Amino acid sequence: MNEERLQELIAEATIDCYDEVEEFWGILATLEDELDFPLAATLIGEAVELIGLDGPASSSQRGIVAQVRRKGQTYSVSLADLQVTDPDSPGAEWLAAYHYWLR
């Protein structure tokens, strides 16, 4: 995915935002709307299923907290630590945009 497309996605998610804190919440809201759960992903090389985002546990200091399932157990992890298994899925584009915004 090219940088121009990532910038377009970030602009879409943060269009009415005035600072980084508002950008964070705009991105979280957009991800909640745009991601189709469950989504196949990896976490430190292990296959997991991204089953949702935890808005109340997320913050601009901590980042977005994701809920994943692995072998029947549910875990809270940083969304920044997840990689989508299928790079052609719609969710992959939005997660790449979140990773890009974090930089």
Backbone as ProteinMPNN parsed JSONL, in Angstrom:
{"seq_chain_A": "MNEERLQELIAEATIDCYDEVEEFWGILATLEDELDFPLAATLIGEAVELIGLDGPASSSQRGIVAQVRRKGQTYSVSLADLQVTDPDSPGAEWLAAYHYWLR", "coords_chain_A": {"N_chain_A": [[0.844, -1.168, 0.0], [0.524, 2.192, -0.804], [2.011, 5.29, 0.345], [0.511, 7.582, -0.167], [-2.153, 6.627, -0.307], [-2.48, 5.745, 2.337], [-2.304, 8.189, 3.683], [-4.632, 9.374, 2.679], [-6.615, 7.775, 3.889], [-6.138, 8.334, 6.618], [-6.708, 11.07, 6.601], [-9.428, 10.942, 6.017], [-10.414, 9.731, 8.337], [-9.814, 11.617, 10.257], [-10.931, 14.058, 9.707], [-12.423, 16.179, 10.989], [-10.891, 16.869, 13.162], [-8.946, 18.53, 15.667], [-6.589, 18.259, 17.114], [-3.998, 15.928, 18.234], [-5.153, 14.204, 20.132], [-7.897, 14.292, 19.537], [-7.655, 13.28, 16.953], [-6.864, 10.67, 17.525], [-9.232, 9.604, 18.706], [-10.961, 9.909, 16.554], [-9.824, 8.164, 14.704], [-10.099, 5.722, 16.087], [-12.927, 5.532, 16.202], [-13.486, 5.379, 13.46], [-12.166, 2.99, 12.775], [-13.696, 1.192, 14.277], [-16.063, 1.366, 12.851], [-15.301, 0.576, 10.255], [-13.905, -1.899, 10.264], [-14.46, -5.344, 9.791], [-15.45, -7.708, 11.931], [-15.127, -11.133, 12.899], [-11.551, -10.965, 12.332], [-8.826, -12.344, 10.728], [-5.596, -12.504, 12.084], [-2.166, -11.915, 13.128], [-0.19, -12.152, 16.058], [2.762, -11.426, 17.408], [3.753, -13.435, 15.712], [1.988, -15.529, 16.132], [-1.082, -17.066, 15.257], [-4.134, -15.378, 15.554], [-7.495, -14.325, 16.255], [-8.955, -11.385, 15.537], [-11.38, -9.923, 17.341], [-12.659, -7.651, 18.119], [-12.668, -4.146, 19.157], [-11.64, -2.391, 22.069], [-12.953, 0.215, 23.174], [-13.408, 1.67, 25.692], [-11.121, 0.876, 27.162], [-9.099, 1.882, 25.687], [-6.857, 4.605, 24.946], [-5.44, 7.837, 24.198], [-2.873, 7.874, 25.147], [-2.253, 5.198, 25.723], [-2.997, 3.838, 23.427], [-4.882, 2.012, 20.927], [-6.84, -0.574, 22.166], [-7.214, -3.92, 21.485], [-9.385, -6.744, 21.183], [-8.655, -10.088, 21.147], [-8.927, -13.502, 20.089], [-7.664, -16.621, 20.926], [-7.216, -19.988, 20.666], [-9.668, -20.441, 22.026], [-9.552, -18.673, 24.171], [-9.882, -15.296, 25.314], [-8.153, -12.27, 24.851], [-6.773, -9.094, 25.782], [-5.025, -6.855, 23.828], [-2.51, -4.718, 22.369], [-3.535, -2.947, 19.558], [-1.645, -2.068, 17.795], [0.254, -4.053, 17.781], [-0.68, -6.061, 16.203], [-0.894, -7.849, 13.117], [-2.506, -8.085, 10.036], [-3.597, -11.096, 8.576], [-4.416, -11.535, 5.908], [-3.379, -9.537, 3.483], [-4.907, -8.335, 1.524], [-7.417, -7.897, 2.472], [-10.181, -5.749, 3.419], [-9.881, -4.769, 6.023], [-7.144, -4.828, 6.414], [-6.124, -2.613, 5.098], [-7.078, -0.477, 6.682], [-5.886, -1.073, 9.16], [-3.219, -0.811, 8.445], [-3.217, 1.917, 7.951], [-3.637, 2.877, 10.559], [-1.239, 2.002, 11.795], [0.523, 3.542, 10.295], [-0.28, 6.144, 11.041], [0.505, 6.098, 13.72], [3.253, 6.421, 13.552]], "CA_chain_A": [[0.0, 0.0, 0.0], [1.388, 3.356, -0.923], [1.89, 6.317, 1.374], [-0.578, 8.491, -0.527], [-3.419, 6.002, 0.108], [-2.521, 5.773, 3.794], [-2.616, 9.569, 4.056], [-6.052, 9.582, 2.375], [-7.403, 7.12, 4.93], [-5.978, 9.112, 7.846], [-7.464, 12.317, 6.408], [-10.841, 10.588, 6.117], [-10.736, 9.427, 9.736], [-9.51, 12.746, 11.151], [-11.326, 15.264, 8.981], [-12.91, 17.244, 11.868], [-10.088, 16.834, 14.385], [-8.105, 19.71, 15.871], [-5.303, 17.921, 17.714], [-3.7, 14.491, 18.195], [-6.109, 13.456, 20.953], [-9.101, 14.151, 18.718], [-7.315, 12.366, 15.863], [-6.902, 9.311, 18.073], [-10.625, 9.164, 18.858], [-11.508, 9.798, 15.206], [-9.317, 6.917, 14.116], [-10.753, 4.614, 16.785], [-14.322, 5.462, 15.735], [-13.467, 4.916, 12.073], [-11.815, 1.563, 12.773], [-14.858, 0.444, 14.763], [-17.044, 1.346, 11.769], [-14.792, 0.002, 9.01], [-13.398, -3.269, 10.38], [-15.433, -6.432, 9.893], [-14.963, -8.707, 12.874], [-13.729, -11.354, 13.242], [-10.545, -10.727, 11.306], [-7.637, -13.168, 10.962], [-4.408, -11.686, 12.309], [-1.09, -12.544, 13.891], [0.369, -11.421, 17.185], [4.108, -11.979, 17.591], [3.908, -14.641, 14.923], [0.959, -16.521, 16.447], [-2.387, -16.797, 14.659], [-5.205, -14.975, 16.453], [-8.687, -13.793, 15.615], [-9.321, -10.07, 16.05], [-12.832, -10.003, 17.504], [-13.232, -6.339, 18.391], [-11.839, -3.118, 19.779], [-12.108, -2.039, 23.4], [-12.912, 1.669, 23.281], [-13.197, 2.166, 27.06], [-9.761, 0.592, 27.633], [-8.175, 2.593, 24.805], [-6.626, 6.023, 25.238], [-4.416, 8.398, 23.324], [-1.565, 7.517, 25.705], [-2.073, 3.751, 25.665], [-3.274, 3.331, 22.089], [-6.12, 1.254, 20.782], [-6.807, -1.911, 22.733], [-7.975, -4.88, 20.679], [-9.747, -8.023, 21.783], [-8.343, -11.195, 20.26], [-9.214, -14.841, 20.59], [-6.701, -17.653, 20.526], [-7.489, -21.283, 21.32], [-10.813, -20.332, 22.914], [-9.34, -17.663, 25.215], [-9.915, -13.917, 24.846], [-7.086, -11.455, 25.416], [-6.662, -7.684, 25.408], [-3.68, -6.574, 23.317], [-2.391, -3.481, 21.624], [-3.809, -3.089, 18.128], [-0.388, -1.799, 17.089], [1.047, -5.279, 17.735], [-1.324, -7.034, 15.319], [-0.729, -7.796, 11.668], [-3.58, -8.813, 9.37], [-3.109, -12.248, 7.835], [-4.693, -11.348, 4.484], [-3.096, -8.132, 3.17], [-5.884, -7.818, 0.575], [-8.71, -7.686, 3.118], [-10.448, -4.335, 3.708], [-9.337, -4.435, 7.338], [-5.694, -4.644, 6.315], [-5.881, -1.232, 4.703], [-7.303, 0.405, 7.83], [-4.854, -1.322, 10.175], [-1.997, -0.192, 7.935], [-3.359, 3.357, 8.166], [-3.415, 3.113, 11.99], [0.2, 1.875, 12.02], [1.143, 4.724, 9.664], [-0.579, 7.297, 11.897], [1.3, 5.991, 14.945], [4.612, 6.912, 13.314]], "C_chain_A": [[0.893, 1.237, 0.0], [1.045, 4.428, 0.119], [0.737, 7.283, 1.094], [-1.932, 7.934, -0.087], [-3.552, 6.019, 1.621], [-2.877, 7.171, 4.294], [-4.081, 9.897, 3.782], [-6.938, 8.981, 3.458], [-7.331, 7.893, 6.237], [-6.771, 10.417, 7.743], [-8.965, 12.059, 6.541], [-11.26, 10.394, 7.578], [-10.603, 10.639, 10.652], [-9.985, 14.087, 10.602], [-11.754, 16.422, 9.893], [-12.096, 17.373, 13.15], [-9.134, 18.024, 14.453], [-6.742, 19.413, 16.477], [-5.138, 16.4, 17.724], [-4.663, 13.661, 19.026], [-7.405, 13.246, 20.179], [-8.853, 13.22, 17.538], [-7.395, 10.919, 16.336], [-8.341, 8.802, 18.132], [-11.319, 9.048, 17.502], [-11.079, 8.516, 14.526], [-9.972, 5.709, 14.768], [-12.188, 4.447, 16.288], [-14.39, 4.922, 14.304], [-13.14, 3.431, 12.002], [-12.994, 0.72, 13.249], [-15.918, 0.323, 13.67], [-16.578, 0.523, 10.565], [-14.326, -1.449, 9.098], [-14.549, -4.254, 10.511], [-14.839, -7.511, 10.781], [-15.752, -9.991, 12.69], [-12.82, -11.196, 12.027], [-9.304, -11.546, 11.66], [-6.41, -12.271, 11.062], [-3.327, -12.528, 12.969], [-0.627, -11.579, 14.968], [1.667, -12.124, 17.554], [4.254, -13.357, 16.93], [2.872, -15.721, 15.172], [-0.367, -16.113, 15.828], [-3.397, -16.468, 15.748], [-6.384, -14.507, 15.609], [-9.015, -12.468, 16.292], [-10.837, -10.028, 16.121], [-13.471, -8.661, 17.844], [-12.208, -5.383, 18.966], [-12.463, -2.747, 21.118], [-11.948, -0.535, 23.6], [-12.674, 2.179, 24.689], [-11.78, 1.929, 27.603], [-8.709, 1.331, 26.821], [-8.011, 4.038, 25.25], [-5.525, 6.524, 24.305], [-3.017, 8.112, 23.854], [-1.266, 6.036, 25.524], [-2.184, 3.208, 24.245], [-4.576, 2.564, 22.077], [-5.916, -0.16, 21.309], [-7.737, -2.798, 21.909], [-8.289, -6.111, 21.517], [-9.452, -9.103, 20.757], [-8.699, -12.51, 20.928], [-8.157, -15.776, 20.038], [-6.972, -18.887, 21.354], [-8.59, -21.158, 22.376], [-10.695, -19.308, 24.026], [-9.36, -16.273, 24.585], [-8.878, -13.107, 25.598], [-7.223, -10.007, 24.953], [-5.22, -7.422, 25.013], [-3.681, -5.223, 22.626], [-2.663, -3.742, 20.145], [-2.544, -2.882, 17.312], [0.465, -3.049, 16.94], [0.471, -6.337, 16.79], [-0.991, -6.771, 13.86], [-1.857, -8.623, 11.057], [-2.984, -9.92, 8.514], [-3.277, -12.075, 6.334], [-4.487, -9.875, 4.12], [-4.078, -7.517, 2.175], [-7.257, -7.586, 1.195], [-8.924, -6.2, 3.395], [-9.875, -3.892, 5.058], [-7.85, -4.165, 7.315], [-5.352, -3.205, 5.982], [-6.041, -0.282, 5.894], [-6.282, 0.17, 8.938], [-3.52, -0.749, 9.733], [-2.049, 1.32, 8.142], [-3.137, 3.697, 9.647], [-1.926, 3.018, 12.307], [0.948, 3.094, 11.451], [0.925, 5.966, 10.542], [0.264, 7.273, 13.177], [2.717, 6.518, 14.775], [4.616, 8.397, 13.392]], "O_chain_A": [[1.89, 1.303, 0.72], [-0.05, 4.457, 0.683], [0.068, 7.744, 2.02], [-2.766, 8.67, 0.442], [-4.637, 6.283, 2.138], [-3.667, 7.314, 5.227], [-4.71, 10.617, 4.558], [-7.903, 9.609, 3.894], [-8.351, 8.088, 6.897], [-7.432, 10.818, 8.701], [-9.688, 12.873, 7.116], [-12.329, 10.841, 7.992], [-11.219, 10.678, 11.717], [-9.48, 15.136, 11.001], [-11.454, 17.571, 9.57], [-12.582, 17.938, 14.129], [-8.591, 18.465, 13.44], [-5.828, 20.231, 16.366], [-6.025, 15.672, 17.279], [-4.963, 12.523, 18.663], [-7.95, 12.142, 20.167], [-9.737, 12.452, 17.159], [-7.924, 10.054, 15.639], [-8.634, 7.701, 17.666], [-12.173, 8.181, 17.319], [-11.874, 7.861, 13.853], [-10.361, 4.768, 14.076], [-12.611, 3.331, 15.986], [-15.252, 4.105, 13.983], [-13.774, 2.693, 11.247], [-13.262, -0.344, 12.691], [-16.595, -0.701, 13.57], [-17.386, -0.154, 9.929], [-14.353, -2.16, 8.094], [-15.499, -4.017, 11.258], [-13.846, -8.147, 10.427], [-16.936, -9.941, 12.357], [-13.25, -11.279, 10.877], [-8.793, -11.447, 12.775], [-6.207, -11.387, 10.23], [-3.54, -13.688, 13.32], [-0.669, -10.36, 14.804], [1.659, -13.285, 17.965], [4.798, -14.297, 17.509], [2.876, -16.741, 14.482], [-0.738, -14.94, 15.871], [-3.506, -17.185, 16.742], [-6.265, -14.321, 14.398], [-9.319, -12.434, 17.484], [-11.511, -10.089, 15.093], [-14.697, -8.546, 17.855], [-11.059, -5.74, 19.225], [-13.683, -2.789, 21.271], [-10.938, -0.071, 24.128], [-11.82, 3.044, 24.883], [-11.298, 2.711, 28.422], [-7.548, 1.398, 27.226], [-8.911, 4.62, 25.855], [-4.785, 5.742, 23.709], [-2.061, 8.107, 23.078], [-0.136, 5.667, 25.204], [-1.531, 2.222, 23.904], [-5.28, 2.479, 23.083], [-4.958, -0.847, 20.953], [-8.897, -2.459, 21.674], [-7.55, -6.465, 22.436], [-9.941, -9.046, 19.629], [-8.762, -12.618, 22.153], [-7.804, -15.732, 18.859], [-6.96, -18.844, 22.584], [-8.47, -21.694, 23.477], [-11.66, -19.093, 24.76], [-8.908, -16.094, 23.454], [-8.734, -13.231, 26.814], [-7.729, -9.737, 23.864], [-4.297, -7.729, 25.768], [-4.738, -4.661, 22.337], [-2.085, -4.653, 19.554], [-2.396, -3.47, 16.241], [1.321, -3.102, 16.057], [1.075, -7.393, 16.601], [-0.829, -5.628, 13.432], [-2.131, -9.735, 11.509], [-1.993, -9.712, 7.814], [-2.382, -12.428, 5.566], [-5.346, -9.047, 4.424], [-4.084, -6.299, 1.997], [-8.169, -7.123, 0.51], [-7.956, -5.465, 3.586], [-9.433, -2.752, 5.2], [-7.347, -3.366, 8.104], [-4.398, -2.645, 6.522], [-5.222, 0.617, 6.084], [-5.855, 1.123, 9.59], [-2.762, -0.248, 10.563], [-1.035, 1.936, 8.472], [-2.506, 4.709, 9.953], [-1.398, 3.872, 13.02], [1.887, 3.6, 12.065], [1.853, 6.745, 10.755], [0.687, 8.324, 13.659], [3.32, 7.006, 15.731], [5.663, 9.021, 13.222]]}, "name": "protein", "num_of_chains": 1, "seq": "MNEERLQELIAEATIDCYDEVEEFWGILATLEDELDFPLAATLIGEAVELIGLDGPASSSQRGIVAQVRRKGQTYSVSLADLQVTDPDSPGAEWLAAYHYWLR"}
